[in-house]
Amino acid sequence: MRSAPRPRETARISYSIQQQLNMYALAASAAGVGVMALVQPVEAKIVYTPAHVAIGGHGSQIYDLDLNHDGVTDFTLTYTHSCDVGGCFYAMGPGGKPGNAIEGGRKNSRPFARALREGAQVSFRQHFSDSAVMASAFVWSTGGLFESGPWVNVKNRYLGLKFKIYGKVHYGWARLNVSVDHGPIRALLTGYAYETIPNKPIIAGTTKDRADKPNNEEDFGPGASLTSPITDKPQPATLGALAMGAPGLSIWRREAFSAKM
């Protein structure tokens, strides 16, 4: 009569080895997560559009500005020109669809659009209105001339813009050159941009979010940089290398072969 098979004894691992195995497992897991993070796409935060659009001169004109290219007009740049027996009146200014607005103020009860310099912040801290005047001029039939507005004869100034995407507020800017030539007003739109993150301020003239720039070289790991890649020096064959899977197994085999030579 055969005796019943004896139960197998459970192999016991010392506490120190168990701790090392746990550490290697955590390191391998973290390495995997790190590689996955490196290949994730970087979402742009500022969308910039270069432009070269002439507005104004003679005859009334309206230019539709679609800031985020969704096929819907966000703002209009309107140029008005009219004459009567007393003279001719010229004016240019932006307007926004309901819920959108332009950074500005009021002077003599009239809203005006600020001519921001590069580096100015566009955010909730500023005052906005749904329409405003950039520049205006009146030429009397007797030859007199009156010009007013913060955009009279300026170059590379910015409109601060606030608009909504799916009901959420976003900030942007539009860059223009404006000249007033004894009455007629001419503007050149040279570019515009907006911040894709809701409620986040934008800096006038900024075309790329600073957070999108590459991190410091040390973020690639010890001994690695854009100009000095990681060396191909074999690493010691350890449980950590084995925990890496197939790449670690190749390292272990190479070390084992070297040890026999």
C-alpha positions as CSV (number, residue, x, y, z in Angstrom):
1,M,0.0,0.0,0.0
2,R,1.4,3.3,-1.1
3,S,1.8,6.0,1.5
4,A,0.1,9.3,0.9
5,P,2.4,11.9,-0.6
6,R,3.9,14.2,1.9
7,P,2.9,17.9,1.5
8,R,5.4,20.2,0.0
9,E,7.1,22.5,2.4
10,T,6.6,26.2,1.7
11,A,9.9,27.9,0.9
12,R,10.6,30.7,3.4
13,I,12.3,33.9,2.2
14,S,14.2,36.1,4.6
15,Y,12.7,39.5,5.5
16,S,15.5,41.4,3.8
17,I,15.1,39.6,0.5
18,Q,11.3,40.1,0.6
19,Q,11.9,43.8,1.1
20,Q,14.3,43.9,-1.9
21,L,11.7,42.1,-4.1
22,N,9.0,44.6,-3.1
23,M,11.3,47.5,-3.9
24,Y,12.2,46.0,-7.3
25,A,8.6,45.5,-8.1
26,L,7.7,49.1,-7.2
27,A,10.7,50.4,-9.2
28,A,9.7,48.3,-12.3
29,S,6.1,49.5,-12.0
30,A,7.2,53.1,-11.6
31,A,9.5,52.7,-14.7
32,G,6.5,51.5,-16.7
33,V,4.3,54.4,-15.6
34,G,7.2,56.8,-16.4
35,V,7.5,55.5,-20.0
36,M,3.8,55.7,-20.5
37,A,3.9,59.3,-19.3
38,L,6.6,60.2,-21.7
39,V,4.6,59.1,-24.8
40,Q,1.4,61.0,-23.8
41,P,0.6,63.8,-26.3
42,V,1.1,67.3,-25.0
43,E,-2.0,69.4,-25.4
44,A,-1.5,72.9,-26.7
45,K,-2.7,75.6,-24.2
46,I,-2.4,78.7,-26.4
47,V,-3.6,78.6,-30.0
48,Y,-2.0,81.3,-32.2
49,T,-3.1,82.3,-35.7
50,P,-0.9,84.6,-37.8
51,A,-2.8,87.0,-40.1
52,H,-2.5,89.8,-42.6
53,V,-5.9,91.4,-43.0
54,A,-6.4,95.0,-44.1
55,I,-9.5,96.7,-42.8
56,G,-10.7,100.3,-43.4
57,G,-9.7,103.0,-45.8
58,H,-12.9,104.0,-47.7
59,G,-16.4,102.7,-47.4
60,S,-17.9,100.9,-44.4
61,Q,-16.6,97.4,-43.7
62,I,-17.1,94.6,-41.2
63,Y,-14.6,91.9,-40.5
64,D,-15.7,88.7,-38.8
65,L,-13.1,87.3,-36.3
66,D,-13.4,83.6,-35.5
67,L,-10.9,83.3,-32.7
68,N,-11.0,79.5,-32.2
69,H,-11.9,78.5,-35.8
70,D,-15.1,76.8,-34.9
71,G,-17.0,78.4,-37.8
72,V,-18.8,80.9,-35.4
73,T,-18.0,84.6,-35.4
74,D,-16.7,85.6,-31.9
75,F,-16.0,89.3,-32.6
76,T,-16.4,91.8,-35.4
77,L,-14.1,94.7,-36.4
78,T,-16.3,97.4,-37.8
79,Y,-15.2,100.4,-39.9
80,T,-17.7,103.2,-40.4
81,H,-17.5,106.0,-42.9
82,S,-20.2,108.6,-43.5
83,C,-20.4,112.2,-44.8
84,D,-22.9,115.0,-44.8
85,V,-22.8,118.8,-45.5
86,G,-20.9,119.4,-42.3
87,G,-18.1,116.9,-43.0
88,C,-17.1,113.3,-42.8
89,F,-17.0,111.0,-39.8
90,Y,-14.8,107.9,-39.5
91,A,-14.7,105.3,-36.7
92,M,-13.3,101.8,-36.1
93,G,-14.1,99.5,-33.2
94,P,-14.7,95.9,-32.1
95,G,-17.8,94.2,-31.0
96,G,-18.6,90.8,-29.5
97,K,-21.5,88.5,-29.9
98,P,-23.6,88.0,-26.7
99,G,-21.4,86.9,-23.8
100,N,-18.2,88.1,-25.4
101,A,-16.4,91.3,-24.6
102,I,-13.4,93.6,-25.2
103,E,-11.1,95.0,-22.6
104,G,-11.5,98.7,-22.2
105,G,-12.9,101.6,-20.3
106,R,-15.1,104.7,-20.6
107,K,-14.3,108.3,-21.5
108,N,-16.9,111.0,-21.7
109,S,-19.5,108.2,-21.3
110,R,-18.2,106.5,-24.4
111,P,-16.7,103.0,-24.2
112,F,-13.2,102.6,-25.7
113,A,-11.0,99.6,-26.4
114,R,-7.6,99.6,-24.7
115,A,-4.5,99.5,-26.9
116,L,-2.5,97.0,-24.9
117,R,1.2,96.7,-25.1
118,E,3.0,93.4,-25.4
119,G,3.2,91.7,-22.1
120,A,0.0,93.1,-20.6
121,Q,-2.2,90.5,-18.9
122,V,-5.7,89.8,-20.1
123,S,-7.8,88.3,-17.3
124,F,-10.9,88.7,-15.1
125,R,-9.2,91.5,-13.3
126,Q,-9.8,93.9,-16.2
127,H,-12.9,95.7,-17.3
128,F,-14.7,94.5,-20.4
129,S,-17.6,95.7,-22.5
130,D,-19.5,94.2,-25.4
131,S,-18.5,97.0,-27.9
132,A,-16.0,99.8,-27.9
133,V,-14.3,102.4,-30.1
134,M,-10.7,102.1,-31.1
135,A,-10.2,105.3,-33.0
136,S,-12.4,108.0,-34.6
137,A,-11.9,111.1,-36.7
138,F,-14.1,113.9,-38.0
139,V,-13.1,116.1,-40.9
140,W,-15.1,119.3,-41.2
141,S,-16.1,120.6,-44.6
142,T,-14.1,123.7,-43.8
143,G,-10.9,121.6,-43.5
144,G,-10.7,121.1,-39.7
145,L,-9.7,117.7,-38.3
146,F,-10.5,116.1,-35.0
147,E,-9.0,112.6,-34.0
148,S,-9.5,110.7,-30.8
149,G,-9.1,107.2,-29.3
150,P,-6.2,105.1,-27.9
151,W,-5.6,103.4,-31.3
152,V,-4.8,106.6,-33.3
153,N,-1.5,105.8,-35.2
154,V,-0.2,102.9,-33.2
155,K,1.7,99.8,-34.1
156,N,1.7,96.3,-32.6
157,R,-0.9,97.0,-30.0
158,Y,-3.3,94.4,-28.7
159,L,-7.1,94.0,-28.1
160,G,-7.9,92.1,-24.9
161,L,-10.7,89.7,-25.6
162,K,-13.0,87.6,-23.5
163,F,-15.2,85.0,-25.1
164,K,-17.0,81.7,-24.4
165,I,-16.5,78.2,-25.7
166,Y,-19.3,75.8,-24.6
167,G,-20.4,78.3,-22.0
168,K,-16.9,78.6,-20.4
169,V,-14.9,81.9,-20.4
170,H,-11.6,82.0,-22.3
171,Y,-9.2,84.9,-22.8
172,G,-7.4,86.0,-26.0
173,W,-5.9,88.8,-27.9
174,A,-5.7,90.3,-31.4
175,R,-2.7,92.3,-32.6
176,L,-3.2,95.3,-35.0
177,N,-1.5,98.3,-36.5
178,V,-3.8,101.3,-36.9
179,S,-3.3,104.6,-38.8
180,V,-5.5,107.6,-39.1
181,D,-4.6,109.6,-42.2
182,H,-6.5,112.9,-42.0
183,G,-9.8,111.2,-41.5
184,P,-9.8,107.7,-43.1
185,I,-8.7,104.9,-40.7
186,R,-6.8,101.9,-41.8
187,A,-6.0,98.8,-39.7
188,L,-3.9,95.7,-40.3
189,L,-4.7,92.6,-38.3
190,T,-1.4,90.7,-37.9
191,G,-2.4,87.9,-35.6
192,Y,-4.6,86.6,-32.8
193,A,-4.5,83.9,-30.1
194,Y,-6.5,82.5,-27.2
195,E,-6.0,80.3,-24.1
196,T,-7.6,76.9,-24.3
197,I,-7.9,76.5,-20.5
198,P,-11.0,78.2,-19.3
199,N,-10.6,81.3,-17.0
200,K,-6.8,81.2,-17.4
201,P,-5.3,84.6,-18.1
202,I,-3.2,85.2,-21.3
203,I,-0.3,87.5,-21.9
204,A,-0.7,89.8,-24.9
205,G,1.8,88.7,-27.6
206,T,2.3,85.2,-26.1
207,T,2.0,82.6,-28.8
208,K,3.0,79.5,-26.8
209,D,2.3,78.5,-23.2
210,R,5.5,78.4,-21.1
211,A,4.3,75.1,-19.6
212,D,4.6,73.5,-23.1
213,K,8.4,74.0,-23.2
214,P,10.6,71.0,-22.6
215,N,11.6,70.4,-19.0
216,N,15.2,70.6,-17.7
217,E,17.6,68.0,-18.9
218,E,17.8,66.3,-15.5
219,D,14.2,65.3,-16.0
220,F,15.5,62.6,-18.5
221,G,17.3,60.8,-15.7
222,P,20.9,60.6,-14.4
223,G,23.5,60.8,-17.1
224,A,21.1,61.7,-19.9
225,S,20.6,64.9,-21.8
226,L,19.6,66.1,-25.2
227,T,23.3,66.3,-26.2
228,S,24.7,63.5,-24.0
229,P,22.5,60.4,-24.4
230,I,22.5,57.6,-21.8
231,T,25.7,55.5,-22.0
232,D,25.5,51.9,-23.3
233,K,27.6,50.6,-20.4
234,P,26.3,47.3,-19.1
235,Q,24.5,47.4,-15.8
236,P,24.9,44.7,-13.0
237,A,22.6,41.8,-13.5
238,T,20.2,42.1,-10.5
239,L,16.6,41.3,-9.6
240,G,15.9,44.9,-10.7
241,A,17.0,44.1,-14.2
242,L,14.9,40.9,-14.2
243,A,11.9,42.9,-13.0
244,M,12.2,45.0,-16.2
245,G,11.0,42.0,-18.3
246,A,12.5,41.3,-21.7
247,P,14.9,44.2,-21.7
248,G,16.2,43.3,-18.3
249,L,16.5,39.6,-19.3
250,S,18.8,40.6,-22.1
251,I,21.0,42.5,-19.7
252,W,21.1,39.5,-17.3
253,R,22.1,37.2,-20.1
254,R,24.9,39.5,-21.3
255,E,26.3,39.8,-17.8
256,A,26.1,36.1,-17.2
257,F,27.9,35.5,-20.5
258,S,30.6,38.0,-19.5
259,A,31.1,36.4,-16.2
260,K,31.9,33.0,-17.9
261,M,34.6,34.6,-20.2
